[in-house]
Amino acid sequence: MGDVGLSAQERGVLALEARGWESPGAKERAIREELGIAPVRYYQLLNALLDAPRALAHDPVTVNRLRRVREVRRTQREA
């Protein structure tokens, strides 16, 4: 996993997403403390990263997992 053109913040978003979380509150706290951004901004960045080839090159396991989750949710909303 190289940085393949990702900013430090983008790498941080993917690293946070790759971790397991016991509760949404713990994840939101980590977003604020480790990245210094609001959770809403975090999810905006994450969603954009899921469509970025450089993010896929950096962490294919996490990006592909999140793409599958996003597609399932999208399909459920359309049903």
PDB file of N, CA, C and O in Angstrom, chain B, residues numbered from 101:
ATOM      1  N   MET B 101       0.845  -1.189   0.000  1.00  0.00           N
ATOM      2  CA  MET B 101       0.000   0.000   0.000  1.00  0.00           C
ATOM      3  C   MET B 101       0.889   1.251   0.000  1.00  0.00           C
ATOM      4  O   MET B 101       1.410   1.645   1.043  1.00  0.00           O
ATOM      5  N   GLY B 102       1.058   1.870  -1.174  1.00  0.00           N
ATOM      6  CA  GLY B 102       1.774   3.131  -1.257  1.00  0.00           C
ATOM      7  C   GLY B 102       0.786   4.263  -1.084  1.00  0.00           C
ATOM      8  O   GLY B 102      -0.409   4.032  -0.900  1.00  0.00           O
ATOM      9  N   ASP B 103       1.286   5.492  -1.145  1.00  0.00           N
ATOM     10  CA  ASP B 103       0.342   6.602  -0.959  1.00  0.00           C
ATOM     11  C   ASP B 103      -0.364   6.964  -2.262  1.00  0.00           C
ATOM     12  O   ASP B 103      -1.392   7.641  -2.226  1.00  0.00           O
ATOM     13  N   VAL B 104       0.161   6.531  -3.423  1.00  0.00           N
ATOM     14  CA  VAL B 104      -0.455   6.727  -4.745  1.00  0.00           C
ATOM     15  C   VAL B 104      -1.218   8.043  -4.908  1.00  0.00           C
ATOM     16  O   VAL B 104      -2.333   8.057  -5.430  1.00  0.00           O
ATOM     17  N   GLY B 105      -0.632   9.118  -4.471  1.00  0.00           N
ATOM     18  CA  GLY B 105      -1.241  10.419  -4.686  1.00  0.00           C
ATOM     19  C   GLY B 105      -2.321  10.814  -3.699  1.00  0.00           C
ATOM     20  O   GLY B 105      -3.009  11.812  -3.913  1.00  0.00           O
ATOM     21  N   LEU B 106      -2.486  10.066  -2.634  1.00  0.00           N
ATOM     22  CA  LEU B 106      -3.480  10.424  -1.629  1.00  0.00           C
ATOM     23  C   LEU B 106      -2.882  11.420  -0.647  1.00  0.00           C
ATOM     24  O   LEU B 106      -1.702  11.340  -0.306  1.00  0.00           O
ATOM     25  N   SER B 107      -3.701  12.354  -0.198  1.00  0.00           N
ATOM     26  CA  SER B 107      -3.263  13.287   0.837  1.00  0.00           C
ATOM     27  C   SER B 107      -3.217  12.549   2.176  1.00  0.00           C
ATOM     28  O   SER B 107      -3.751  11.449   2.318  1.00  0.00           O
ATOM     29  N   ALA B 108      -2.573  13.175   3.139  1.00  0.00           N
ATOM     30  CA  ALA B 108      -2.525  12.586   4.483  1.00  0.00           C
ATOM     31  C   ALA B 108      -3.944  12.420   5.033  1.00  0.00           C
ATOM     32  O   ALA B 108      -4.245  11.413   5.675  1.00  0.00           O
ATOM     33  N   GLN B 109      -4.806  13.390   4.789  1.00  0.00           N
ATOM     34  CA  GLN B 109      -6.184  13.310   5.265  1.00  0.00           C
ATOM     35  C   GLN B 109      -6.925  12.148   4.599  1.00  0.00           C
ATOM     36  O   GLN B 109      -7.666  11.425   5.266  1.00  0.00           O
ATOM     37  N   GLU B 110      -6.730  11.964   3.293  1.00  0.00           N
ATOM     38  CA  GLU B 110      -7.388  10.860   2.591  1.00  0.00           C
ATOM     39  C   GLU B 110      -6.883   9.513   3.100  1.00  0.00           C
ATOM     40  O   GLU B 110      -7.671   8.583   3.276  1.00  0.00           O
ATOM     41  N   ARG B 111      -5.595   9.401   3.335  1.00  0.00           N
ATOM     42  CA  ARG B 111      -5.054   8.156   3.910  1.00  0.00           C
ATOM     43  C   ARG B 111      -5.626   7.917   5.301  1.00  0.00           C
ATOM     44  O   ARG B 111      -5.911   6.778   5.672  1.00  0.00           O
ATOM     45  N   GLY B 112      -5.796   8.997   6.075  1.00  0.00           N
ATOM     46  CA  GLY B 112      -6.377   8.883   7.407  1.00  0.00           C
ATOM     47  C   GLY B 112      -7.817   8.408   7.372  1.00  0.00           C
ATOM     48  O   GLY B 112      -8.228   7.604   8.209  1.00  0.00           O
ATOM     49  N   VAL B 113      -8.591   8.901   6.405  1.00  0.00           N
ATOM     50  CA  VAL B 113      -9.989   8.470   6.255  1.00  0.00           C
ATOM     51  C   VAL B 113     -10.034   6.973   5.963  1.00  0.00           C
ATOM     52  O   VAL B 113     -10.807   6.244   6.585  1.00  0.00           O
ATOM     53  N   LEU B 114      -9.218   6.513   5.028  1.00  0.00           N
ATOM     54  CA  LEU B 114      -9.220   5.086   4.701  1.00  0.00           C
ATOM     55  C   LEU B 114      -8.729   4.241   5.874  1.00  0.00           C
ATOM     56  O   LEU B 114      -9.251   3.153   6.115  1.00  0.00           O
ATOM     57  N   ALA B 115      -7.737   4.732   6.599  1.00  0.00           N
ATOM     58  CA  ALA B 115      -7.228   3.979   7.749  1.00  0.00           C
ATOM     59  C   ALA B 115      -8.289   3.866   8.839  1.00  0.00           C
ATOM     60  O   ALA B 115      -8.444   2.805   9.442  1.00  0.00           O
ATOM     61  N   LEU B 116      -9.014   4.943   9.093  1.00  0.00           N
ATOM     62  CA  LEU B 116     -10.089   4.891  10.092  1.00  0.00           C
ATOM     63  C   LEU B 116     -11.171   3.916   9.659  1.00  0.00           C
ATOM     64  O   LEU B 116     -11.702   3.162  10.474  1.00  0.00           O
ATOM     65  N   GLU B 117     -11.490   3.934   8.383  1.00  0.00           N
ATOM     66  CA  GLU B 117     -12.562   3.079   7.886  1.00  0.00           C
ATOM     67  C   GLU B 117     -12.167   1.607   7.925  1.00  0.00           C
ATOM     68  O   GLU B 117     -13.032   0.735   8.006  1.00  0.00           O
ATOM     69  N   ALA B 118     -10.889   1.330   7.870  1.00  0.00           N
ATOM     70  CA  ALA B 118     -10.416  -0.056   7.882  1.00  0.00           C
ATOM     71  C   ALA B 118     -10.478  -0.679   9.277  1.00  0.00           C
ATOM     72  O   ALA B 118     -10.428  -1.901   9.418  1.00  0.00           O
ATOM     73  N   ARG B 119     -10.587   0.166  10.305  1.00  0.00           N
ATOM     74  CA  ARG B 119     -10.646  -0.340  11.671  1.00  0.00           C
ATOM     75  C   ARG B 119     -12.053  -0.805  12.028  1.00  0.00           C
ATOM     76  O   ARG B 119     -13.039  -0.377  11.427  1.00  0.00           O
ATOM     77  N   GLY B 120     -12.122  -1.684  13.013  1.00  0.00           N
ATOM     78  CA  GLY B 120     -13.418  -2.122  13.525  1.00  0.00           C
ATOM     79  C   GLY B 120     -13.872  -1.190  14.630  1.00  0.00           C
ATOM     80  O   GLY B 120     -13.049  -0.670  15.384  1.00  0.00           O
ATOM     81  N   TRP B 121     -15.168  -0.975  14.734  1.00  0.00           N
ATOM     82  CA  TRP B 121     -15.703  -0.048  15.734  1.00  0.00           C
ATOM     83  C   TRP B 121     -16.768  -0.725  16.555  1.00  0.00           C
ATOM     84  O   TRP B 121     -17.658  -1.385  16.020  1.00  0.00           O
ATOM     85  N   GLU B 122     -16.674  -0.557  17.876  1.00  0.00           N
ATOM     86  CA  GLU B 122     -17.669  -1.133  18.773  1.00  0.00           C
ATOM     87  C   GLU B 122     -18.954  -0.326  18.765  1.00  0.00           C
ATOM     88  O   GLU B 122     -20.038  -0.866  18.987  1.00  0.00           O
ATOM     89  N   SER B 123     -18.830   0.979  18.505  1.00  0.00           N
ATOM     90  CA  SER B 123     -20.025   1.815  18.488  1.00  0.00           C
ATOM     91  C   SER B 123     -19.809   3.000  17.560  1.00  0.00           C
ATOM     92  O   SER B 123     -18.673   3.421  17.338  1.00  0.00           O
ATOM     93  N   PRO B 124     -20.899   3.538  17.018  1.00  0.00           N
ATOM     94  CA  PRO B 124     -20.777   4.719  16.163  1.00  0.00           C
ATOM     95  C   PRO B 124     -20.157   5.902  16.914  1.00  0.00           C
ATOM     96  O   PRO B 124     -19.438   6.708  16.323  1.00  0.00           O
ATOM     97  N   GLY B 125     -20.434   5.999  18.197  1.00  0.00           N
ATOM     98  CA  GLY B 125     -19.880   7.093  18.988  1.00  0.00           C
ATOM     99  C   GLY B 125     -18.360   7.053  19.039  1.00  0.00           C
ATOM    100  O   GLY B 125     -17.710   8.097  18.975  1.00  0.00           O
ATOM    101  N   ALA B 126     -17.791   5.866  19.151  1.00  0.00           N
ATOM    102  CA  ALA B 126     -16.336   5.725  19.185  1.00  0.00           C
ATOM    103  C   ALA B 126     -15.729   6.152  17.860  1.00  0.00           C
ATOM    104  O   ALA B 126     -14.684   6.801  17.828  1.00  0.00           O
ATOM    105  N   LYS B 127     -16.378   5.790  16.777  1.00  0.00           N
ATOM    106  CA  LYS B 127     -15.879   6.162  15.451  1.00  0.00           C
ATOM    107  C   LYS B 127     -15.967   7.675  15.254  1.00  0.00           C
ATOM    108  O   LYS B 127     -15.017   8.289  14.768  1.00  0.00           O
ATOM    109  N   GLU B 128     -17.081   8.273  15.621  1.00  0.00           N
ATOM    110  CA  GLU B 128     -17.232   9.723  15.470  1.00  0.00           C
ATOM    111  C   GLU B 128     -16.212  10.473  16.319  1.00  0.00           C
ATOM    112  O   GLU B 128     -15.678  11.494  15.888  1.00  0.00           O
ATOM    113  N   ARG B 129     -15.943   9.980  17.507  1.00  0.00           N
ATOM    114  CA  ARG B 129     -14.942  10.598  18.376  1.00  0.00           C
ATOM    115  C   ARG B 129     -13.558  10.516  17.723  1.00  0.00           C
ATOM    116  O   ARG B 129     -12.805  11.490  17.737  1.00  0.00           O
ATOM    117  N   ALA B 130     -13.230   9.363  17.156  1.00  0.00           N
ATOM    118  CA  ALA B 130     -11.941   9.193  16.483  1.00  0.00           C
ATOM    119  C   ALA B 130     -11.832  10.108  15.264  1.00  0.00           C
ATOM    120  O   ALA B 130     -10.762  10.652  14.992  1.00  0.00           O
ATOM    121  N   ILE B 131     -12.919  10.280  14.536  1.00  0.00           N
ATOM    122  CA  ILE B 131     -12.915  11.182  13.378  1.00  0.00           C
ATOM    123  C   ILE B 131     -12.542  12.587  13.826  1.00  0.00           C
ATOM    124  O   ILE B 131     -11.681  13.229  13.224  1.00  0.00           O
ATOM    125  N   ARG B 132     -13.184  13.059  14.875  1.00  0.00           N
ATOM    126  CA  ARG B 132     -12.912  14.412  15.373  1.00  0.00           C
ATOM    127  C   ARG B 132     -11.497  14.534  15.951  1.00  0.00           C
ATOM    128  O   ARG B 132     -10.798  15.510  15.680  1.00  0.00           O
ATOM    129  N   GLU B 133     -11.080  13.546  16.743  1.00  0.00           N
ATOM    130  CA  GLU B 133      -9.792  13.638  17.424  1.00  0.00           C
ATOM    131  C   GLU B 133      -8.609  13.383  16.495  1.00  0.00           C
ATOM    132  O   GLU B 133      -7.606  14.093  16.558  1.00  0.00           O
ATOM    133  N   GLU B 134      -8.720  12.386  15.644  1.00  0.00           N
ATOM    134  CA  GLU B 134      -7.576  11.994  14.813  1.00  0.00           C
ATOM    135  C   GLU B 134      -7.481  12.801  13.522  1.00  0.00           C
ATOM    136  O   GLU B 134      -6.383  13.109  13.060  1.00  0.00           O
ATOM    137  N   LEU B 135      -8.614  13.139  12.946  1.00  0.00           N
ATOM    138  CA  LEU B 135      -8.592  13.869  11.675  1.00  0.00           C
ATOM    139  C   LEU B 135      -8.933  15.348  11.829  1.00  0.00           C
ATOM    140  O   LEU B 135      -8.631  16.153  10.949  1.00  0.00           O
ATOM    141  N   GLY B 136      -9.561  15.702  12.943  1.00  0.00           N
ATOM    142  CA  GLY B 136      -9.891  17.100  13.177  1.00  0.00           C
ATOM    143  C   GLY B 136     -10.986  17.640  12.275  1.00  0.00           C
ATOM    144  O   GLY B 136     -11.028  18.834  11.980  1.00  0.00           O
ATOM    145  N   ILE B 137     -11.870  16.755  11.840  1.00  0.00           N
ATOM    146  CA  ILE B 137     -12.977  17.183  10.983  1.00  0.00           C
ATOM    147  C   ILE B 137     -14.295  16.662  11.541  1.00  0.00           C
ATOM    148  O   ILE B 137     -14.318  15.748  12.366  1.00  0.00           O
ATOM    149  N   ALA B 138     -15.381  17.253  11.081  1.00  0.00           N
ATOM    150  CA  ALA B 138     -16.712  16.812  11.505  1.00  0.00           C
ATOM    151  C   ALA B 138     -17.058  15.496  10.793  1.00  0.00           C
ATOM    152  O   ALA B 138     -16.622  15.266   9.665  1.00  0.00           O
ATOM    153  N   PRO B 139     -17.838  14.643  11.450  1.00  0.00           N
ATOM    154  CA  PRO B 139     -18.250  13.382  10.814  1.00  0.00           C
ATOM    155  C   PRO B 139     -18.922  13.585   9.449  1.00  0.00           C
ATOM    156  O   PRO B 139     -18.716  12.781   8.540  1.00  0.00           O
ATOM    157  N   VAL B 140     -19.714  14.637   9.296  1.00  0.00           N
ATOM    158  CA  VAL B 140     -20.374  14.875   7.999  1.00  0.00           C
ATOM    159  C   VAL B 140     -19.325  15.051   6.907  1.00  0.00           C
ATOM    160  O   VAL B 140     -19.459  14.487   5.821  1.00  0.00           O
ATOM    161  N   ARG B 141     -18.289  15.827   7.187  1.00  0.00           N
ATOM    162  CA  ARG B 141     -17.216  16.043   6.205  1.00  0.00           C
ATOM    163  C   ARG B 141     -16.467  14.743   5.940  1.00  0.00           C
ATOM    164  O   ARG B 141     -16.088  14.464   4.803  1.00  0.00           O
ATOM    165  N   TYR B 142     -16.256  13.957   6.974  1.00  0.00           N
ATOM    166  CA  TYR B 142     -15.587  12.659   6.843  1.00  0.00           C
ATOM    167  C   TYR B 142     -16.327  11.786   5.837  1.00  0.00           C
ATOM    168  O   TYR B 142     -15.716  11.210   4.938  1.00  0.00           O
ATOM    169  N   TYR B 143     -17.640  11.692   5.991  1.00  0.00           N
ATOM    170  CA  TYR B 143     -18.407  10.827   5.091  1.00  0.00           C
ATOM    171  C   TYR B 143     -18.465  11.386   3.676  1.00  0.00           C
ATOM    172  O   TYR B 143     -18.562  10.617   2.720  1.00  0.00           O
ATOM    173  N   GLN B 144     -18.409  12.697   3.522  1.00  0.00           N
ATOM    174  CA  GLN B 144     -18.319  13.288   2.188  1.00  0.00           C
ATOM    175  C   GLN B 144     -16.990  12.885   1.531  1.00  0.00           C
ATOM    176  O   GLN B 144     -16.959  12.470   0.373  1.00  0.00           O
ATOM    177  N   LEU B 145     -15.912  13.014   2.280  1.00  0.00           N
ATOM    178  CA  LEU B 145     -14.598  12.624   1.758  1.00  0.00           C
ATOM    179  C   LEU B 145     -14.545  11.137   1.441  1.00  0.00           C
ATOM    180  O   LEU B 145     -14.022  10.734   0.403  1.00  0.00           O
ATOM    181  N   LEU B 146     -15.088  10.325   2.343  1.00  0.00           N
ATOM    182  CA  LEU B 146     -15.077   8.887   2.140  1.00  0.00           C
ATOM    183  C   LEU B 146     -15.838   8.512   0.880  1.00  0.00           C
ATOM    184  O   LEU B 146     -15.353   7.707   0.085  1.00  0.00           O
ATOM    185  N   ASN B 147     -17.014   9.077   0.684  1.00  0.00           N
ATOM    186  CA  ASN B 147     -17.805   8.749  -0.494  1.00  0.00           C
ATOM    187  C   ASN B 147     -17.068   9.124  -1.777  1.00  0.00           C
ATOM    188  O   ASN B 147     -17.103   8.375  -2.753  1.00  0.00           O
ATOM    189  N   ALA B 148     -16.407  10.266  -1.781  1.00  0.00           N
ATOM    190  CA  ALA B 148     -15.627  10.671  -2.957  1.00  0.00           C
ATOM    191  C   ALA B 148     -14.448   9.722  -3.171  1.00  0.00           C
ATOM    192  O   ALA B 148     -14.118   9.384  -4.308  1.00  0.00           O
ATOM    193  N   LEU B 149     -13.820   9.297  -2.086  1.00  0.00           N
ATOM    194  CA  LEU B 149     -12.686   8.377  -2.201  1.00  0.00           C
ATOM    195  C   LEU B 149     -13.088   7.035  -2.801  1.00  0.00           C
ATOM    196  O   LEU B 149     -12.300   6.415  -3.516  1.00  0.00           O
ATOM    197  N   LEU B 150     -14.293   6.586  -2.521  1.00  0.00           N
ATOM    198  CA  LEU B 150     -14.729   5.288  -3.037  1.00  0.00           C
ATOM    199  C   LEU B 150     -14.771   5.264  -4.562  1.00  0.00           C
ATOM    200  O   LEU B 150     -14.719   4.194  -5.169  1.00  0.00           O
ATOM    201  N   ASP B 151     -14.863   6.430  -5.176  1.00  0.00           N
ATOM    202  CA  ASP B 151     -14.886   6.516  -6.636  1.00  0.00           C
ATOM    203  C   ASP B 151     -13.521   6.863  -7.219  1.00  0.00           C
ATOM    204  O   ASP B 151     -13.386   6.969  -8.438  1.00  0.00           O
ATOM    205  N   ALA B 152     -12.519   7.039  -6.385  1.00  0.00           N
ATOM    206  CA  ALA B 152     -11.190   7.457  -6.843  1.00  0.00           C
ATOM    207  C   ALA B 152     -10.283   6.247  -7.080  1.00  0.00           C
ATOM    208  O   ALA B 152     -10.039   5.465  -6.162  1.00  0.00           O
ATOM    209  N   PRO B 153      -9.787   6.094  -8.301  1.00  0.00           N
ATOM    210  CA  PRO B 153      -8.871   4.973  -8.582  1.00  0.00           C
ATOM    211  C   PRO B 153      -7.646   4.962  -7.671  1.00  0.00           C
ATOM    212  O   PRO B 153      -7.142   3.888  -7.341  1.00  0.00           O
ATOM    213  N   ARG B 154      -7.160   6.123  -7.259  1.00  0.00           N
ATOM    214  CA  ARG B 154      -5.966   6.166  -6.398  1.00  0.00           C
ATOM    215  C   ARG B 154      -6.264   5.575  -5.017  1.00  0.00           C
ATOM    216  O   ARG B 154      -5.377   5.000  -4.387  1.00  0.00           O
ATOM    217  N   ALA B 155      -7.510   5.715  -4.543  1.00  0.00           N
ATOM    218  CA  ALA B 155      -7.885   5.116  -3.261  1.00  0.00           C
ATOM    219  C   ALA B 155      -7.938   3.595  -3.394  1.00  0.00           C
ATOM    220  O   ALA B 155      -7.510   2.867  -2.498  1.00  0.00           O
ATOM    221  N   LEU B 156      -8.465   3.129  -4.517  1.00  0.00           N
ATOM    222  CA  LEU B 156      -8.522   1.685  -4.767  1.00  0.00           C
ATOM    223  C   LEU B 156      -7.108   1.103  -4.828  1.00  0.00           C
ATOM    224  O   LEU B 156      -6.860   0.013  -4.313  1.00  0.00           O
ATOM    225  N   ALA B 157      -6.183   1.831  -5.456  1.00  0.00           N
ATOM    226  CA  ALA B 157      -4.799   1.365  -5.537  1.00  0.00           C
ATOM    227  C   ALA B 157      -4.141   1.348  -4.153  1.00  0.00           C
ATOM    228  O   ALA B 157      -3.308   0.487  -3.867  1.00  0.00           O
ATOM    229  N   HIS B 158      -4.516   2.295  -3.306  1.00  0.00           N
ATOM    230  CA  HIS B 158      -3.928   2.396  -1.962  1.00  0.00           C
ATOM    231  C   HIS B 158      -4.420   1.291  -1.029  1.00  0.00           C
ATOM    232  O   HIS B 158      -3.623   0.678  -0.319  1.00  0.00           O
ATOM    233  N   ASP B 159      -5.721   1.035  -1.026  1.00  0.00           N
ATOM    234  CA  ASP B 159      -6.299   0.051  -0.099  1.00  0.00           C
ATOM    235  C   ASP B 159      -7.465  -0.667  -0.765  1.00  0.00           C
ATOM    236  O   ASP B 159      -8.624  -0.382  -0.464  1.00  0.00           O
ATOM    237  N   PRO B 160      -7.166  -1.603  -1.673  1.00  0.00           N
ATOM    238  CA  PRO B 160      -8.237  -2.263  -2.423  1.00  0.00           C
ATOM    239  C   PRO B 160      -9.220  -3.048  -1.564  1.00  0.00           C
ATOM    240  O   PRO B 160     -10.405  -3.110  -1.892  1.00  0.00           O
ATOM    241  N   VAL B 161      -8.761  -3.638  -0.489  1.00  0.00           N
ATOM    242  CA  VAL B 161      -9.657  -4.433   0.355  1.00  0.00           C
ATOM    243  C   VAL B 161     -10.731  -3.535   0.986  1.00  0.00           C
ATOM    244  O   VAL B 161     -11.922  -3.835   0.902  1.00  0.00           O
ATOM    245  N   THR B 162     -10.313  -2.458   1.606  1.00  0.00           N
ATOM    246  CA  THR B 162     -11.258  -1.551   2.258  1.00  0.00           C
ATOM    247  C   THR B 162     -12.166  -0.883   1.241  1.00  0.00           C
ATOM    248  O   THR B 162     -13.379  -0.828   1.444  1.00  0.00           O
ATOM    249  N   VAL B 163     -11.607  -0.375   0.154  1.00  0.00           N
ATOM    250  CA  VAL B 163     -12.410   0.334  -0.851  1.00  0.00           C
ATOM    251  C   VAL B 163     -13.428  -0.605  -1.485  1.00  0.00           C
ATOM    252  O   VAL B 163     -14.590  -0.231  -1.639  1.00  0.00           O
ATOM    253  N   ASN B 164     -13.022  -1.805  -1.852  1.00  0.00           N
ATOM    254  CA  ASN B 164     -13.984  -2.742  -2.450  1.00  0.00           C
ATOM    255  C   ASN B 164     -15.078  -3.147  -1.471  1.00  0.00           C
ATOM    256  O   ASN B 164     -16.239  -3.276  -1.859  1.00  0.00           O
ATOM    257  N   ARG B 165     -14.715  -3.348  -0.199  1.00  0.00           N
ATOM    258  CA  ARG B 165     -15.730  -3.680   0.807  1.00  0.00           C
ATOM    259  C   ARG B 165     -16.748  -2.551   0.933  1.00  0.00           C
ATOM    260  O   ARG B 165     -17.954  -2.795   0.969  1.00  0.00           O
ATOM    261  N   LEU B 166     -16.258  -1.323   0.999  1.00  0.00           N
ATOM    262  CA  LEU B 166     -17.157  -0.175   1.153  1.00  0.00           C
ATOM    263  C   LEU B 166     -17.995   0.059  -0.097  1.00  0.00           C
ATOM    264  O   LEU B 166     -19.144   0.492   0.000  1.00  0.00           O
ATOM    265  N   ARG B 167     -17.435  -0.219  -1.262  1.00  0.00           N
ATOM    266  CA  ARG B 167     -18.219  -0.097  -2.500  1.00  0.00           C
ATOM    267  C   ARG B 167     -19.379  -1.102  -2.495  1.00  0.00           C
ATOM    268  O   ARG B 167     -20.490  -0.779  -2.914  1.00  0.00           O
ATOM    269  N   ARG B 168     -19.107  -2.316  -2.018  1.00  0.00           N
ATOM    270  CA  ARG B 168     -20.179  -3.324  -1.951  1.00  0.00           C
ATOM    271  C   ARG B 168     -21.269  -2.887  -0.980  1.00  0.00           C
ATOM    272  O   ARG B 168     -22.456  -3.006  -1.284  1.00  0.00           O
ATOM    273  N   VAL B 169     -20.873  -2.383   0.189  1.00  0.00           N
ATOM    274  CA  VAL B 169     -21.847  -1.909   1.176  1.00  0.00           C
ATOM    275  C   VAL B 169     -22.680  -0.770   0.590  1.00  0.00           C
ATOM    276  O   VAL B 169     -23.902  -0.751   0.735  1.00  0.00           O
ATOM    277  N   ARG B 170     -22.021   0.169  -0.066  1.00  0.00           N
ATOM    278  CA  ARG B 170     -22.723   1.305  -0.665  1.00  0.00           C
ATOM    279  C   ARG B 170     -23.723   0.829  -1.723  1.00  0.00           C
ATOM    280  O   ARG B 170     -24.839   1.343  -1.794  1.00  0.00           O
ATOM    281  N   GLU B 171     -23.333  -0.136  -2.532  1.00  0.00           N
ATOM    282  CA  GLU B 171     -24.227  -0.635  -3.582  1.00  0.00           C
ATOM    283  C   GLU B 171     -25.436  -1.349  -2.985  1.00  0.00           C
ATOM    284  O   GLU B 171     -26.551  -1.187  -3.480  1.00  0.00           O
ATOM    285  N   VAL B 172     -25.231  -2.136  -1.931  1.00  0.00           N
ATOM    286  CA  VAL B 172     -26.351  -2.818  -1.265  1.00  0.00           C
ATOM    287  C   VAL B 172     -27.331  -1.783  -0.721  1.00  0.00           C
ATOM    288  O   VAL B 172     -28.542  -1.922  -0.893  1.00  0.00           O
ATOM    289  N   ARG B 173     -26.819  -0.761  -0.074  1.00  0.00           N
ATOM    290  CA  ARG B 173     -27.700   0.289   0.476  1.00  0.00           C
ATOM    291  C   ARG B 173     -28.439   1.024  -0.620  1.00  0.00           C
ATOM    292  O   ARG B 173     -29.621   1.337  -0.478  1.00  0.00           O
ATOM    293  N   ARG B 174     -27.743   1.305  -1.721  1.00  0.00           N
ATOM    294  CA  ARG B 174     -28.370   1.987  -2.852  1.00  0.00           C
ATOM    295  C   ARG B 174     -29.502   1.130  -3.428  1.00  0.00           C
ATOM    296  O   ARG B 174     -30.578   1.638  -3.742  1.00  0.00           O
ATOM    297  N   THR B 175     -29.248  -0.154  -3.560  1.00  0.00           N
ATOM    298  CA  THR B 175     -30.262  -1.077  -4.088  1.00  0.00           C
ATOM    299  C   THR B 175     -31.456  -1.161  -3.153  1.00  0.00           C
ATOM    300  O   THR B 175     -32.599  -1.186  -3.610  1.00  0.00           O
ATOM    301  N   GLN B 176     -31.205  -1.205  -1.844  1.00  0.00           N
ATOM    302  CA  GLN B 176     -32.298  -1.272  -0.871  1.00  0.00           C
ATOM    303  C   GLN B 176     -33.155  -0.013  -0.918  1.00  0.00           C
ATOM    304  O   GLN B 176     -34.376  -0.095  -0.783  1.00  0.00           O
ATOM    305  N   ARG B 177     -32.545   1.135  -1.106  1.00  0.00           N
ATOM    306  CA  ARG B 177     -33.314   2.385  -1.190  1.00  0.00           C
ATOM    307  C   ARG B 177     -34.189   2.430  -2.431  1.00  0.00           C
ATOM    308  O   ARG B 177     -35.281   2.998  -2.404  1.00  0.00           O
ATOM    309  N   GLU B 178     -33.719   1.837  -3.511  1.00  0.00           N
ATOM    310  CA  GLU B 178     -34.450   1.864  -4.772  1.00  0.00           C
ATOM    311  C   GLU B 178     -35.580   0.843  -4.811  1.00  0.00           C
ATOM    312  O   GLU B 178     -36.485   0.936  -5.640  1.00  0.00           O
ATOM    313  N   ALA B 179     -35.519  -0.125  -3.914  1.00  0.00           N
ATOM    314  CA  ALA B 179     -36.532  -1.203  -3.925  1.00  0.00           C
ATOM    315  C   ALA B 179     -37.850  -0.740  -3.323  1.00  0.00           C
ATOM    316  O   ALA B 179     -38.803  -1.515  -3.254  1.00  0.00           O
TER     317      ALA B 179
END
